[in-house]
Amino acid sequence: MPGRILILDDEEKMVTLLVRSLERSGYEAYGHTNPLLALEDLRAKPYDVLLTDLRMPGMDGLEVLDRVRKIDPGIAVILMTAYASVDTVREAMKRGAVDYLPKPVSAEDELKPLLARLLSGGEAREERATAARVAPEPASRSGDESKSPRLEVPFASAAMEEILRKARKVAGSNASVLLRGESGTGKEVLADFIQANSPRARAPYVKVNCGALPENLLESELFGHVRGSFTGATSDREGHFATANGGTILLDEIGEVTPPLQVKLLRVLQQGEFHPVGDSTVRRVDVRVLAATNRPLEKMIETGEFRQDLYYRLNVVPLVLPPLRARPEDLQFLVTHFAKRFAPRGVVPSFSAEALEALRQYAWPGNIRELENAIEHSIVLGDPTRIGLQDLPAAVQDRSGNGAGLSGNLSGAVGHASLEDIEKSCLMQALEKTRGNRTRAARILNITRRTLGYRLRKFGMEDEVNRKYGNQPES
């Protein structure tokens, strides 16, 4: 029986293809490329099935699954993934997924027969809702529960050992922690480690990317809102601080928060209280705050972009993650780790001497995140048993490591161009490399998506980009 289906995937073309295919079969299908907007849609109206990608920037499919269970315990959730493993599937089923489909998904041969089985009767929805109500929440910690959880990313350097020693010590307290370091150094992974080793390990753990939303929406996300407080607020909504009560909240990209919102964050840190948007009632919470940023907060204090009092409240325990180029002894461990993660069917390829030397010589401006993407790129496009120099991304092959992988393409085009022309070229090349995906383009350029949108508007490029790639949501 046709039903209402919600599709979530960061690839807009995939969403459009599946929505149109399902609509032709009589389903009421809707799609999103942004997890936050998809969750908002689920809160606004009922759906029978959610089909979500596993690997997405900002929030993966497992986290989406956890949040969906709280919004609608009876909805059937199907994961789509090109990187399925036994452990991933087992974890997804444990958290309440009904099935998974390998990508690329065949709508006719796989998806529609599965939907027909799921929607053939109403009893299954009630069974899922009952199971979700009695099932324990997934633990934040992993591995052997009798031991202290380990850091997911391997290392061998003395610098990381010292960072981990401090992280273990601070994990047992309620002190605020400010995680510093370049983009891609693993600040969120270290935050997860602190949370998993803390007394609040089994309490709520909420992550918020403060750079992913404009100020008015971010305030609503953090503190909630009441019905009618702004256009589109059709019902009361609980914010992330309320959801994290008794547990921990990670404020990623804290340097992107504007001064007016910084004042409200300071009140939560100082007094443990806040007002939802449009409500005068004081709400009180007990939340441990972790914050992360790659921005120079001290300079931002001098220019008035960041409040000094908020900085001191957040910076009770600072942990600064060193860039990957400063700890070359970790590289081989990380290459092996990511090769195992992305290897199809568990067949881990070896790397030629030339490829390994290029990996060692490259400066890694994007740090561990860039290395992860490079290894995934090589395994997807290279020989399944052996990775050669030719299989590595172009920027790694020439070992320059300057900029964000675009310098080689720009070197011959700079000439007498103005700085503005060079920046426009960088923006367009990043968008071309990602086929208009702004989240990924921002990641290549080592800026936030909000900053990317601002630069496009500043240079009058917004309409051109929208015509070429479609008008994607800003968040």
Beta strands, then each sheet from edge to edge (+ up, - down):
strand 1: 4-8
strand 2: 28-32
strand 3: 49-53
strand 4: 76-81
strand 5: 99-102
strand 6: 177-180
strand 7: 205-209
strand 8: 248-252
strand 9: 273-274
strand 10: 283-284
strand 11: 288-293
strand 12: 317-320
strand 13: 350-351
strand 14: 386-387
sheet 1: 2+ 1+ 3+ 4+ 5+
sheet 2: 7+ 8+ 11+ 6+ 12+
sheet 3: 9+ 10-
sheet 4: 13+ 14+
end
